[in-house]
Amino acid sequence: MKHRSKQRRAGCCVKGAMGLFFREDGYTTVGAALAVLLTCSLVCMSAWAYEAQSRTSSIQSIADAAALAAENEVAEFDRVVKVADATLLSMSLTGIVLLGVGTVCCCVPAAAPLGERLVEAGAKVIEKRSAVAKRFSESLNAAQAALPALAVASAEAVILENASDDLHLLGYVEVVPWKGEAIDVPDPASLKDASDTAESNAEEAERLAKEADEASTRANEALERGFEADCGAYPGACMRERAETLSTISPIDNPLYESSATWTFSVALERARAYYRCRYDQERPASASMEEEVRSALRKRFYDFAIDELARGRAYDDGVSEPDLYFPLLPKNADELKRTSLYTDPLFPVSGGAHRYLCAWSGCPSLAESGSAGMGSLSHIDAGTLEVCPHCGVNASYMGRVMAASSSIDNGFEYHYRIVADAAEEYESSKKAAVEKTNEAKDLVTNTFDALGRALADAVSYRIEAFPPGRFGVVVAVSADASAEAPAAFVTAPGDLGSFTAISASTCVEDPSENVMASLLDGVREEVDSELVAGGDVALGIWGVMIDAYGGGVDALASGIESILNGIPLIGPSGLGTWASDELTRRIRDIGLEPASTGAPKPVVINTRHVLDRVDGPLAEAIMRVKEAAP
């Protein structure tokens, strides 16, 4: 009973309190008035909050725009630095490559005039590059010193543009970092050294190349004569055709070559050796007459002599080093015979008796009549110690006539062999001169390329690097004091919306869609065009290749140079032009030039913490305290 009584009393109390606002048929007057008051308050407060939020958003936009404007100055400076770096690198590479290509051209007499112009143009570009480097050093450092003030001014300009009579704005800009590092614009001494070396060596390289080509031409002409006399004229008269006709030589020992490009003098020497062995083995008198017996015996003696002589022959030639050729000359008449062992050596039988005759062969009747008294030489007849055989009639003149029969006209093997032997002698002397001059020229060109290599290494290593103010970013704080009426008189608020503060930060990122090289092409061509005119289309083409090399790296550089070199007639008898071209391209590929970033730097808004972590300025400290205190 007591419990039920307490419940009734509590219910009466609640009903009594709520009865002030509610009754069974709806709201009381007090309740209705309160509901209207609350509704109006919520509406007015929402309006005030919306306007405050709008004002805050507007201030934040102003802060973002101010930060972007400030960092844009840093981005523009970065762009200028990239263009300066690309300009100097392109000028360095252009000058060096002009010197290199010019040196290559000097190795080919036909291209030497172009080479002189290219070397001259390269020297002028390197000289101009030095002047441009000095100018860049002064201007970049001056621009960097002014960069913080420009960044602040740009941010302030944005803030002032957005202020009005009823919107008072106050901004604070912090450039991170505030000071940059001094910019070093390199001007390596190796560039001037390369220019001086190339200019001083160009004329001498041209002279040596000319002499090497002349000697190589003579050597090639001698090689061609030897080839034609050996087998090039086949099926016309030549060593091969004569050997095929006059002997039973096998095709293996008597090969046919279609071109002098694959033929060597060793082919002719081996063919001659095989031919005389074959002739010696197959030599027989054509008839039983005494004259034919004598002539056959003398021919066999000559073939035997030829076999011994040719055994001493040499034909070593690898086409690169100095050749070692020796084709023994076979006598073609009595005068030449007397200068050989065939004249002085005791090669012929001597008859006995009162008259000592020199006989052609062992079957001579004088030997049958008087017997043999040993061996004698043709020289003994001329000396008077032996007599001419009445049957054989052998002496130096007779032997000379036998040899002349096949040596004086083109139906004899010896006639063509002598042409080959003479050609081999000319080839050896000319080839030795060509190799000597070629090696001297290579040493000189190598000296030039060594200097160019050092310059290339320095050009790609010593680049313009800038660490400017604002490289980490910019922080901007904007405070606003907006004069406006409160949304409703019953809202407790100051006479305005109060003060608002917004902070923003920005930094630079690269935009790959915009290539900074466009700026280079716009502003730098006038720096080099005047120096390249003398070099003609080749020089201008090299400049274009160097521009591409900045963003394409060593592959673009080497490919471009190869394309230019392929357009120049560098093939010559000495091969110097081709060698120099390959050597230059190899050295360029060895420098290891990496593609540079060509994207244009642009400012973007970022989280302020990424910038504030790098500074200790007053604004940064204040903001970081707020951020750390926030839940």
C-alpha positions in Angstrom: 0.0 0.0 0.0 2.8 2.4 0.8 4.5 1.6 -2.5 1.5 2.2 -4.6 0.9 5.5 -2.8 4.5 6.7 -3.7 3.9 5.9 -7.4 0.7 8.0 -7.4 2.5 10.9 -5.8 5.3 10.8 -8.4 2.9 10.6 -11.3 1.1 13.6 -10.0 4.3 15.6 -9.8 5.3 14.8 -13.4 1.9 15.6 -14.6 1.9 18.8 -12.7 5.3 19.9 -14.2 4.4 18.9 -17.8 1.0 20.4 -17.4 2.6 23.8 -17.6 3.4 23.1 -21.3 1.0 20.3 -22.3 -2.6 19.4 -21.7 -4.8 16.7 -23.0 -5.9 18.6 -26.1 -2.4 20.0 -27.0 0.2 22.6 -26.0 -0.5 25.2 -23.4 0.2 28.8 -24.2 3.5 28.7 -22.4 4.5 25.5 -24.3 3.5 27.0 -27.6 5.5 30.2 -26.9 8.6 28.2 -25.9 8.4 26.0 -29.0 8.3 29.1 -31.2 11.2 30.7 -29.4 13.3 27.6 -29.7 12.6 27.2 -33.4 13.5 30.8 -34.1 16.7 30.4 -32.1 17.8 27.3 -34.1 17.0 29.0 -37.4 19.0 32.1 -36.6 21.9 30.1 -35.1 22.0 27.9 -38.3 22.1 31.0 -40.5 24.9 32.5 -38.4 26.8 29.3 -38.5 26.4 29.0 -42.3 27.6 32.5 -42.8 30.6 31.9 -40.5 31.4 28.7 -42.4 31.2 30.5 -45.7 33.5 33.2 -44.4 35.9 30.6 -43.1 36.0 28.8 -46.5 36.6 32.0 -48.3 39.5 32.9 -46.0 41.0 29.4 -46.6 40.8 29.9 -50.3 42.6 33.1 -50.0 45.3 31.5 -47.9 45.7 28.6 -50.5 45.9 31.1 -53.4 48.5 33.2 -51.5 50.6 30.0 -50.8 50.5 29.0 -54.4 51.4 32.5 -55.6 54.4 32.5 -53.2 55.7 29.0 -54.2 55.1 29.9 -57.9 58.0 32.2 -57.7 60.1 29.3 -56.5 58.8 27.2 -59.4 59.7 29.8 -61.9 63.2 30.0 -60.4 63.5 26.2 -60.6 62.5 26.4 -64.3 65.1 29.1 -64.9 67.8 26.9 -63.3 66.7 23.9 -65.4 66.9 25.9 -68.6 70.3 27.2 -67.6 71.6 23.7 -66.9 70.2 22.4 -70.1 71.7 25.3 -72.0 75.2 24.9 -70.7 75.1 21.1 -71.0 73.8 21.3 -74.5 76.4 23.9 -75.4 79.2 21.8 -73.8 78.1 18.6 -75.6 77.6 20.5 -78.9 81.1 22.0 -78.8 82.8 18.8 -77.8 80.9 16.7 -80.4 81.7 19.3 -83.1 85.3 19.0 -82.2 85.0 15.2 -82.3 83.1 14.9 -85.6 85.4 17.5 -87.1 88.4 15.4 -86.1 86.8 12.4 -87.6 86.2 14.3 -90.9 89.9 15.3 -90.9 90.8 11.6 -91.1 89.2 11.5 -94.6 90.8 13.8 -97.2 87.5 14.2 -99.0 85.7 15.4 -95.8 88.7 17.4 -94.4 87.4 20.8 -95.4 84.1 20.1 -93.5 86.2 18.8 -90.6 88.1 22.1 -90.4 84.9 24.1 -90.3 83.4 21.8 -87.6 86.5 22.1 -85.4 86.4 25.8 -85.7 82.7 25.9 -84.9 83.2 23.7 -81.9 85.9 25.9 -80.5 83.7 29.0 -80.9 80.8 27.2 -79.1 83.0 26.3 -76.2 84.2 29.9 -76.0 80.7 31.1 -76.1 79.7 28.6 -73.4 82.3 30.0 -71.1 80.8 33.5 -71.5 77.3 32.2 -70.9 78.4 30.3 -67.8 79.8 33.5 -66.3 76.6 35.4 -67.1 74.4 32.6 -65.6 76.4 32.6 -62.4 75.8 36.3 -61.8 72.1 36.3 -62.8 71.1 33.1 -61.0 72.7 34.1 -57.7 71.1 37.6 -58.0 67.7 36.0 -58.7 68.0 33.6 -55.8 68.8 36.4 -53.4 65.6 38.2 -54.4 63.5 35.1 -54.3 62.2 35.3 -50.7 61.1 38.9 -51.2 59.4 38.0 -54.5 57.6 35.1 -52.8 56.3 37.3 -50.0 55.3 40.0 -52.4 53.4 37.6 -54.5 51.5 36.2 -51.5 50.7 39.7 -50.2 49.5 40.8 -53.6 46.9 37.9 -53.5 45.8 38.8 -50.0 45.4 42.5 -50.8 43.4 41.7 -54.0 40.9 39.8 -51.9 40.6 42.4 -49.1 37.7 44.9 -49.1 36.2 47.7 -47.0 34.3 45.2 -44.8 36.9 42.5 -44.9 40.2 43.3 -43.4 42.9 40.7 -44.0 46.3 40.3 -42.4 48.8 37.8 -43.8 52.0 36.2 -42.7 54.3 34.3 -45.1 57.1 32.0 -44.2 59.5 30.7 -47.0 61.0 27.4 -46.1 64.0 27.7 -46.0 64.4 31.5 -46.0 67.9 31.5 -47.4 69.4 29.4 -50.2 72.8 28.1 -50.9 75.2 29.8 -53.3 74.9 28.5 -56.9 78.0 27.3 -58.5 78.0 27.4 -62.3 80.9 25.2 -63.4 83.2 26.2 -66.3 85.7 23.2 -66.4 89.2 23.9 -67.8 89.0 20.6 -69.6 86.6 22.2 -72.1 89.2 24.8 -73.2 91.9 22.1 -73.2 89.8 19.9 -75.5 89.2 22.8 -77.8 92.9 23.7 -78.0 94.0 20.1 -78.5 91.5 19.5 -81.3 92.5 22.7 -83.1 96.2 22.1 -82.8 95.9 18.4 -83.9 93.5 18.9 -86.8 95.9 20.0 -89.4 98.5 17.3 -88.6 95.8 14.6 -88.6 94.6 15.8 -92.0 98.1 15.6 -93.4 98.8 12.1 -92.0 95.4 10.9 -93.2 96.1 12.2 -96.7 99.5 10.4 -96.8 97.9 7.2 -95.4 95.2 7.3 -98.0 97.7 7.9 -100.8 99.8 5.0 -99.6 96.8 2.8 -99.1 95.6 3.6 -102.6 98.9 2.6 -104.1 98.8 -0.6 -102.0 95.2 -1.4 -103.2 96.2 -0.8 -106.8 99.1 -3.1 -106.4 96.9 -5.7 -104.8 94.5 -5.4 -107.7 97.3 -5.9 -110.3 98.5 -8.9 -108.5 95.0 -10.4 -108.4 94.4 -9.8 -112.1 97.8 -11.4 -113.0 97.1 -14.4 -110.7 93.5 -15.3 -111.4 91.4 -12.1 -111.8 91.8 -12.1 -115.6 90.6 -15.7 -115.9 89.6 -17.2 -118.4 92.0 -14.7 -120.1 95.8 -15.1 -119.7 97.0 -15.2 -116.1 98.8 -17.5 -113.8 95.8 -19.7 -113.2 94.9 -20.0 -116.9 98.6 -20.7 -117.8 99.0 -23.3 -115.1 95.7 -24.9 -116.2 96.9 -25.0 -119.8 100.6 -25.8 -119.4 100.5 -28.4 -116.6 98.4 -31.0 -115.1 98.0 -29.1 -111.8 94.9 -30.0 -109.8 92.0 -27.6 -109.3 92.7 -27.6 -105.5 96.2 -26.2 -106.2 94.9 -23.9 -108.8 91.9 -22.1 -107.2 89.8 -19.3 -108.7 88.9 -16.2 -106.7 86.2 -13.9 -107.9 87.3 -10.8 -106.1 90.5 -9.2 -104.8 88.6 -8.6 -101.5 89.0 -12.3 -100.7 92.3 -12.9 -102.5 95.8 -12.5 -101.0 99.3 -12.7 -102.4 99.7 -16.0 -100.6 97.3 -17.6 -103.1 99.6 -16.7 -105.9 102.7 -17.9 -104.1 101.2 -21.3 -103.3 99.9 -21.6 -106.9 103.4 -20.9 -108.3 105.0 -23.5 -105.9 102.4 -26.1 -107.0 102.9 -25.2 -110.7 106.7 -25.7 -110.7 106.5 -28.9 -108.8 104.0 -30.2 -111.3 106.1 -29.0 -114.3 109.2 -30.6 -112.9 107.4 -33.9 -112.3 105.9 -34.0 -115.8 108.7 -32.5 -117.8 109.6 -34.7 -120.8 111.2 -34.0 -124.2 108.6 -33.3 -126.8 110.7 -35.3 -129.4 113.8 -37.3 -129.7 115.8 -34.6 -131.3 119.0 -33.4 -129.7 117.7 -29.8 -129.5 114.6 -30.9 -127.7 116.5 -33.1 -125.3 118.7 -30.1 -124.4 115.8 -27.7 -124.0 113.9 -30.2 -121.9 116.9 -30.7 -119.7 117.4 -27.0 -119.3 113.7 -26.4 -118.5 113.8 -29.1 -115.8 116.9 -27.5 -114.4 115.0 -24.2 -114.3 111.9 -25.7 -112.7 114.1 -27.2 -110.0 115.7 -23.9 -109.4 112.3 -22.2 -109.3 111.1 -24.8 -106.7 114.1 -23.9 -104.4 113.7 -20.2 -104.9 109.9 -20.2 -104.2 110.5 -22.2 -101.1 112.2 -19.0 -99.7 109.1 -16.9 -100.6 106.8 -15.3 -98.0 103.4 -13.8 -98.1 102.2 -12.8 -94.6 99.4 -10.2 -94.6 96.6 -9.8 -92.2 95.3 -6.6 -93.8 96.0 -4.5 -90.6 99.6 -4.7 -89.6 102.6 -4.3 -91.9 102.8 -7.2 -94.5 105.9 -9.4 -95.0 106.0 -10.4 -98.7 108.8 -11.9 -100.7 108.3 -13.2 -104.2 111.7 -14.4 -105.6 112.2 -13.0 -109.1 113.0 -15.8 -111.6 115.5 -14.7 -114.3 114.1 -14.0 -117.7 117.3 -13.6 -119.7 121.1 -14.2 -119.6 121.9 -11.0 -117.7 119.5 -11.8 -114.9 120.6 -15.4 -114.9 124.2 -14.4 -114.1 122.9 -12.9 -110.8 121.5 -16.2 -109.6 122.8 -19.5 -108.2 121.6 -21.1 -111.4 124.6 -19.5 -113.0 127.2 -20.0 -110.3 126.3 -23.4 -108.8 127.8 -26.6 -110.3 124.5 -28.0 -111.6 125.6 -29.5 -115.0 127.7 -32.6 -115.8 131.2 -32.1 -117.2 132.8 -34.5 -119.8 136.3 -35.9 -119.4 139.1 -36.1 -121.9 141.2 -33.4 -123.5 138.2 -31.1 -123.8 136.2 -30.5 -120.8 132.7 -29.7 -122.0 129.7 -28.5 -119.9 126.8 -30.8 -120.8 123.0 -30.1 -120.5 122.2 -33.6 -119.2 123.6 -37.0 -118.4 122.6 -38.4 -121.8 124.8 -36.0 -123.8 127.0 -37.8 -126.4 130.1 -35.9 -125.0 129.7 -37.8 -121.8 129.2 -41.0 -123.5 132.4 -40.5 -125.5 134.7 -39.2 -122.8 133.1 -40.1 -119.5 132.2 -37.7 -116.6 134.6 -35.4 -114.9 132.3 -34.1 -112.2 129.9 -31.1 -112.2 130.4 -27.6 -113.4 128.5 -24.3 -113.7 127.6 -22.0 -116.5 129.9 -19.4 -115.0 132.9 -21.8 -115.7 132.3 -21.4 -119.4 132.5 -17.6 -119.2 135.6 -18.0 -117.0 137.3 -20.2 -119.6 137.7 -23.2 -117.4 135.1 -25.2 -119.3 134.1 -25.3 -123.0 130.8 -25.2 -124.7 129.7 -28.8 -125.7 129.6 -29.3 -129.4 126.5 -31.5 -129.0 124.6 -29.5 -126.3 125.8 -26.0 -127.0 124.9 -25.1 -123.4 126.0 -21.7 -122.1 124.5 -18.8 -120.3 123.0 -17.4 -123.5 121.3 -20.7 -124.3 119.9 -21.0 -120.9 118.7 -17.3 -121.1 116.8 -18.0 -124.3 115.1 -21.0 -122.8 113.8 -18.9 -119.9 112.9 -15.9 -122.0 110.5 -18.1 -124.1 108.0 -18.2 -121.2 109.0 -14.9 -119.5 108.8 -12.3 -122.2 105.3 -12.8 -123.6 101.9 -13.4 -121.9 101.6 -17.0 -123.0 104.2 -18.0 -120.4 103.5 -18.6 -116.7 106.6 -16.7 -115.7 105.4 -13.6 -117.5 102.4 -13.3 -115.2 104.3 -14.5 -112.1 106.7 -11.6 -112.5 103.8 -9.1 -112.6 102.5 -10.6 -109.3 106.0 -10.4 -107.8 106.4 -6.8 -108.8 102.9 -6.0 -107.5 103.8 -7.7 -104.2 106.9 -5.6 -103.8 104.9 -2.4 -104.5 102.1 -3.6 -102.2 104.5 -4.3 -99.3 106.3 -1.0 -99.5 103.0 1.0 -99.9 101.2 -0.9 -97.2 104.0 -0.4 -94.8 103.9 3.4 -95.5 100.1 3.3 -95.1 100.3 1.5 -91.8 103.0 3.8 -90.5 101.0 7.0 -91.4 97.8 5.4 -90.1 99.3 4.6 -86.8 100.7 8.1 -86.4 97.3 9.5 -87.3 95.6 7.2 -84.8 98.0 8.3 -82.0 97.2 11.9 -82.8 93.4 11.4 -83.0 93.6 9.3 -79.8 95.3 12.2 -78.1 92.4 14.5 -79.2 89.8 12.0 -78.2 91.4 11.6 -74.8 91.1 15.4 -74.2 87.5 15.3 -75.5 86.7 12.4 -73.2 87.9 14.3 -70.1 85.8 17.3 -71.3 82.7 15.0 -71.7 83.2 13.5 -68.3 83.4 17.0 -66.7 80.4 18.3 -68.8 78.1 15.6 -67.6 79.4 15.6 -64.0 79.6 19.3 -63.2 76.0 20.5 -63.5 74.1 23.4 -62.2 72.5 22.5 -58.9 70.3 25.0 -56.9 69.1 24.8 -53.4 67.0 28.0 -53.3 64.8 29.5 -50.6 61.4 27.9 -50.5 62.7 24.6 -51.9 60.8 22.8 -49.1 57.7 25.0 -49.5 55.9 28.1 -48.3 53.5 28.5 -45.3 50.9 31.3 -45.3 48.6 32.4 -42.5 45.7 34.7 -43.2 43.6 36.4 -40.5 40.3 38.1 -41.3 38.2 40.7 -39.4 34.8 40.9 -41.0 32.2 43.5 -40.0 28.7 42.3 -40.3 25.4 42.4 -38.3 24.4 39.5 -36.1 21.7 37.3 -37.6 19.3 38.1 -34.8 19.1 40.4 -31.8 18.4 37.6 -29.4 21.6 35.7 -30.4 24.4 36.4 -27.9 27.3 37.4 -30.1 29.7 40.3 -30.6 28.9 43.0 -33.0 30.5 41.0 -35.9 31.2 37.4 -36.9 34.6 37.5 -35.1 38.1 36.9 -36.3 39.0 34.0 -38.6 42.4 32.5 -39.4 43.4 30.1 -42.1 46.7 28.5 -42.8 48.0 26.9 -46.0 51.2 25.4 -47.4 52.5 24.7 -50.9 55.5 23.1 -52.5 56.8 22.4 -56.0 56.2 19.2 -58.0 57.2 18.4 -61.6 54.5 18.4 -64.2 55.5 15.8 -66.8 52.9 17.2 -69.2 54.9 20.4 -69.7 58.4 20.1 -71.0 60.9 22.6 -69.8 62.9 22.1 -73.0 60.4 24.2 -74.8 61.7 27.2 -72.8 65.2 26.2 -73.8 64.4 26.1 -77.5 62.8 29.5 -77.2 65.7 31.3 -75.6 69.0 29.7 -76.2 69.3 29.2 -80.0 70.5 32.7 -80.5 73.4 31.8 -78.2 74.9 29.3 -80.6 73.3 29.9 -84.0 75.9 32.4 -85.1 78.7 30.0 -84.2 77.2 27.1 -86.0 76.5 28.7 -89.4 80.1 28.1 -90.6 79.6 24.4 -89.9 76.6 24.1 -92.1 73.8 21.6 -91.8 76.0 19.1 -89.9 76.7 21.6 -87.2 73.1 22.6 -86.9 72.1 18.9 -86.8 74.5 18.3 -84.0 72.9 21.1 -82.0 69.5 19.5 -82.4 70.9 16.2 -81.3 72.4 17.8 -78.1 69.0 19.3 -77.2 67.4 15.9 -77.5 70.3 14.3 -75.5 69.4 16.4 -72.4 66.2 14.5 -71.9 67.1 11.3 -73.7 70.5 10.5 -72.1 73.5 8.8 -73.7 71.3 6.6 -76.0 69.8 9.6 -77.6 73.2 11.3 -77.8 75.0 8.3 -79.3 72.2 7.5 -81.7 72.1 11.0 -82.9 75.9 11.2 -83.5 75.8 7.9 -85.3 73.1 9.2 -87.6 75.1 12.3 -88.4 78.3 10.4 -89.0 76.5 8.0 -91.3 75.6 10.9 -93.4 79.2 11.9 -94.0 81.3 10.0 -96.5 84.0 8.6 -94.2 85.1 5.5 -96.1 88.6 5.8 -97.3 91.5 3.6 -98.4 93.2 3.8 -95.1 90.1 3.1 -93.0 91.0 6.0 -90.7 87.6 7.6 -91.0 85.7 4.5 -90.1 88.0 3.8 -87.2 87.8 7.4 -85.9 84.0 7.3 -86.2 83.7 4.1 -84.2 86.1 5.3 -81.6 84.2 8.6 -81.1 80.9 6.8 -80.8 82.3 4.3 -78.3 83.7 7.1 -76.1 80.4 8.9 -76.2 78.5 5.8 -75.1 81.0 5.4 -72.2 80.3 8.7 -70.6 77.1 7.5 -68.9 74.9 10.5 -69.4 71.6 9.9 -67.7 68.4 11.4 -69.0 67.5 14.6 -67.1 64.1 15.4 -65.8 62.4 17.8 -68.2 59.1 18.3 -66.4 58.2 21.9 -65.5 58.0 22.6 -61.8 54.6 23.7 -60.5 53.3 24.7 -57.1 50.6 22.5 -55.3 48.8 22.8 -52.0 49.9 20.3 -49.4 49.4 19.4 -45.8 51.1 22.1 -43.7 52.9 19.5 -41.6 55.1 18.5 -44.5 56.5 22.0 -44.6 56.3 22.9 -40.9 58.4 19.8 -39.9 61.4 21.5 -41.7 61.3 24.9 -40.0 61.4 26.6 -36.6 60.0 30.0 -37.4 57.4 31.7 -35.2 54.5 30.8 -37.4 55.6 27.2 -37.6 56.0 27.1 -33.8 52.5 28.5 -33.2 50.7 26.3 -35.7 52.5 23.2 -34.5 51.5 24.0 -30.9 47.8 24.3 -32.0 48.1 21.0 -34.0 49.6 19.2 -31.0 47.0 20.5 -28.6 44.1 19.5 -30.9 42.4 16.2 -29.8 
